[in-house]
Amino acid sequence: MMPGQIPLAAGSEGGTSPFFYAFLALFFVMGVVQVVRPQLLWRLNRPLQKPFVKDYDATEPNARGYAIQRVVGVVFLIVVGFLFVNALT
């Protein structure tokens, strides 16, 4: 391993595990959804809020909240891309 390289889960032959690439693909899809349609993620999380919030419809983010979610999604995609490139090298 080169200095500064992040150690990843190794497979039986010493390479990167195929499950790592599957997780990266899942994270990539989640990041794209967060950038393109953050409202979808909020709708998916609504049932999880029900036991904790009286009026979970009132907790929907406004336009600025969705903009922040998109920015975080872009940063998330950059990190996933970095991990993918690092796994290939």
Stockholm file with secondary structure:
# STOCKHOLM 1.0

chainA/1-89         MMPGQIPLAAGSEGGTSPFFYAFLALFFVMGVVQVVRPQLLWRLNRPLQKPFVKDYDATEPNARGYAIQRVVGVVFLIVVGFLFVNALT
#=GR chainA/1-89 SS CCTTCCCCCBCTTSSBCHHHHHHHHHHHHHHHHHHHCHHHHHHHHHHHHTTTCSCGGGGCCCHHHHHHHHHHHHHHHHHHHHHHHHHHC
#=GC SS_cons        CCTTCCCCCBCTTSSBCHHHHHHHHHHHHHHHHHHHCHHHHHHHHHHHHTTTCSCGGGGCCCHHHHHHHHHHHHHHHHHHHHHHHHHHC
//
